[in-house]
């Protein structure tokens, strides 16, 4: 294993950040150079603008919003490439598929959303943590952004993710289980797909 992106995808509150952190820690314990990345990256100028929009301070149409998300990933493209060339395993909390899922859920063309991201480094492995939209809502009852409050949209996002997973040979894990059970499956999936450490 060297120079990989392992992307976690799924609905809000599906456990992506938790599992990404656990996998990064496991990879480091196994002697790999591993780094956690997360999108949107709110530490950039475009990331700050995304945060304002999610908080309701800006009102962008869905296509503009997804272009901001995509541009936010391109802001980090040179860093991603440098880290990959240095042999790092990048564990990503959301990546390319997120824009496709959320954009498609808002009526945008999935092909266009994939096309505009084709120059980003592709993930070696994508793991979807699958939960019901109702679970996402139950897990976070306060401070929800505008996407998190829309149950019907969350259902459409899940449909897009499942379609992408089937077409892209992803690993789909049941995100309704305990974090330890999921983490064990994540490690097995990484070893199976990317080889033993």
C-alpha positions as CSV (number, residue, x, y, z in Angstrom):
1,X,0.0,0.0,0.0
2,X,1.2,3.5,-0.9
3,X,-0.3,6.6,-2.4
4,X,-4.1,5.9,-2.1
5,X,-7.2,7.9,-1.4
6,X,-9.8,6.0,0.6
7,X,-13.1,7.9,0.5
8,X,-15.9,7.6,3.0
9,X,-19.3,8.5,1.6
10,X,-22.9,8.4,3.0
11,X,-25.6,10.6,4.4
12,X,-25.0,13.2,7.1
13,X,-24.5,11.5,10.5
14,X,-23.7,8.1,9.0
15,X,-20.4,8.0,10.9
16,X,-18.0,9.0,8.1
17,X,-15.8,11.2,10.2
18,X,-15.6,8.7,13.1
19,X,-14.7,5.8,10.7
20,X,-12.2,7.9,8.8
21,X,-10.4,8.8,12.0
22,X,-10.4,5.2,13.2
23,X,-9.0,4.0,9.8
24,X,-6.3,6.7,9.8
25,X,-5.3,5.6,13.3
26,X,-5.2,1.9,12.3
27,X,-3.1,2.6,9.3
28,X,-0.6,4.6,11.3
29,X,-0.4,1.7,13.9
30,X,0.3,-0.6,10.9
31,X,3.3,1.6,9.9
32,X,1.7,3.6,7.1
33,X,1.9,7.3,6.5
34,X,-1.7,8.3,6.7
35,X,-3.5,11.6,6.7
36,X,-7.2,12.6,7.2
37,X,-8.7,15.0,4.7
38,X,-12.3,16.3,4.8
39,X,-14.5,18.0,2.3
40,X,-15.8,20.6,2.3
41,X,-12.5,22.0,3.7
42,X,-13.7,25.0,5.6
43,X,-10.2,26.3,6.1
44,X,-10.0,27.7,2.6
45,X,-11.6,30.8,1.1
46,X,-14.1,28.8,-0.9
47,X,-14.7,26.6,2.2
48,X,-15.6,29.7,4.2
49,X,-18.1,30.7,1.5
50,X,-19.7,27.2,1.6
51,X,-20.0,27.5,5.4
52,X,-21.9,30.8,4.9
53,X,-24.3,29.2,2.4
54,X,-25.0,26.2,4.6
55,X,-25.8,28.5,7.5
56,X,-28.3,30.4,5.3
57,X,-26.2,33.6,5.0
58,X,-25.9,33.1,1.2
59,X,-28.5,31.8,-1.3
60,X,-27.0,30.0,-4.2
61,X,-28.7,27.8,-6.8
62,X,-27.9,24.1,-6.6
63,X,-25.5,24.3,-9.6
64,X,-23.5,27.1,-8.1
65,X,-23.4,25.3,-4.7
66,X,-21.9,22.2,-6.3
67,X,-19.4,24.2,-8.3
68,X,-18.3,25.7,-5.0
69,X,-17.9,22.2,-3.5
70,X,-15.9,21.0,-6.6
71,X,-13.8,24.1,-6.6
72,X,-13.1,23.5,-2.9
73,X,-11.6,20.1,-3.8
74,X,-9.6,21.6,-6.6
75,X,-8.2,24.1,-4.1
76,X,-6.5,21.2,-2.4
77,X,-5.6,19.3,-5.6
78,X,-1.9,20.1,-5.5
79,X,-1.7,19.1,-1.9
80,X,-3.5,15.8,-2.6
81,X,-1.1,15.0,-5.5
82,X,1.9,15.9,-3.4
83,X,0.8,13.7,-0.5
84,X,-0.1,10.8,-2.9
85,X,3.3,11.1,-4.6
86,X,4.9,11.0,-1.2
87,X,3.3,7.6,-0.5
88,X,0.6,8.8,1.9
89,X,-2.7,7.1,2.3
90,X,-5.3,9.8,2.4
91,X,-8.5,8.9,4.3
92,X,-11.2,11.3,3.1
93,X,-14.4,12.2,4.8
94,X,-16.5,12.9,1.6
95,X,-14.9,13.3,-1.8
96,X,-16.0,13.3,-5.5
97,X,-19.1,11.2,-5.1
98,X,-20.7,13.7,-2.6
99,X,-21.2,16.4,-5.3
100,X,-22.7,13.8,-7.6
101,X,-25.1,12.5,-4.9
102,X,-26.2,15.9,-3.5
103,X,-26.3,17.6,-6.9
104,X,-28.3,14.7,-8.5
105,X,-30.7,14.9,-5.5
106,X,-31.3,18.5,-6.5
107,X,-31.9,17.8,-10.2
108,X,-28.4,18.3,-11.6
109,X,-26.9,16.0,-14.2
110,X,-24.7,13.3,-12.7
111,X,-22.6,13.1,-15.8
112,X,-21.8,16.8,-15.7
113,X,-20.9,16.5,-12.0
114,X,-18.6,13.6,-12.7
115,X,-17.0,15.3,-15.8
116,X,-16.0,18.5,-13.9
117,X,-14.2,16.5,-11.3
118,X,-12.3,14.2,-13.7
119,X,-8.9,16.0,-13.1
120,X,-9.0,15.3,-9.4
121,X,-7.0,12.3,-8.1
122,X,-9.5,9.4,-8.1
123,X,-10.1,7.3,-5.0
124,X,-8.6,3.8,-4.9
125,X,-11.5,2.7,-2.7
126,X,-14.8,4.2,-1.7
127,X,-16.7,3.0,1.3
128,X,-20.3,3.9,1.7
129,X,-21.8,3.9,5.3
130,X,-25.4,3.3,4.5
131,X,-28.1,4.5,7.0
132,X,-31.8,5.4,6.6
133,X,-32.6,9.1,6.1
134,X,-34.7,8.8,9.3
135,X,-31.6,7.7,11.2
136,X,-29.6,10.8,10.0
137,X,-32.3,13.0,11.4
138,X,-32.5,11.2,14.7
139,X,-28.7,11.4,15.2
140,X,-28.6,15.1,14.9
141,X,-31.6,17.1,16.3
142,X,-30.0,20.5,16.6
143,X,-27.9,22.8,14.5
144,X,-28.8,21.0,11.3
145,X,-27.9,22.7,8.0
146,X,-30.4,23.2,5.2
147,X,-29.6,19.8,3.6
148,X,-29.8,17.9,6.9
149,X,-33.3,19.2,7.5
150,X,-34.7,17.9,4.2
151,X,-35.7,14.3,4.7
152,X,-36.9,13.8,1.1
153,X,-33.7,15.1,-0.2
154,X,-31.7,12.8,2.0
155,X,-33.6,9.9,0.5
156,X,-32.7,11.1,-3.0
157,X,-29.1,11.5,-1.9
158,X,-29.1,7.9,-0.7
159,X,-30.5,6.6,-4.0
160,X,-27.7,8.4,-5.9
161,X,-25.1,7.0,-3.6
162,X,-26.4,3.4,-4.0
163,X,-26.5,3.8,-7.8
164,X,-22.9,5.1,-7.8
165,X,-21.9,2.3,-5.5
166,X,-23.3,-0.4,-7.8
167,X,-21.6,1.2,-10.9
168,X,-18.3,1.9,-9.2
169,X,-17.6,-1.3,-7.2
170,X,-17.7,0.4,-3.8
171,X,-17.9,-1.3,-0.5
172,X,-21.3,-0.7,1.2
173,X,-21.5,-1.2,4.9
174,X,-24.5,-1.0,7.2
175,X,-24.0,2.2,9.1
176,X,-26.7,1.5,11.6
177,X,-24.4,-0.9,13.7
178,X,-21.9,-0.1,16.4
179,X,-18.9,1.9,15.4
180,X,-16.6,-1.0,16.4
181,X,-18.4,-3.5,14.2
182,X,-18.2,-1.0,11.3
183,X,-14.5,-0.3,12.0
184,X,-13.7,-4.0,11.8
185,X,-15.4,-4.3,8.4
186,X,-13.6,-1.2,7.2
187,X,-10.2,-2.7,8.0
188,X,-11.2,-6.0,6.3
189,X,-12.4,-4.1,3.2
190,X,-9.2,-2.0,3.0
191,X,-7.0,-5.2,3.3
192,X,-9.1,-7.0,0.8
193,X,-9.0,-4.2,-1.8
194,X,-5.6,-2.6,-1.3
195,X,-3.6,-5.6,-0.1
196,X,-2.2,-6.5,3.3
197,X,-0.2,-3.8,5.1
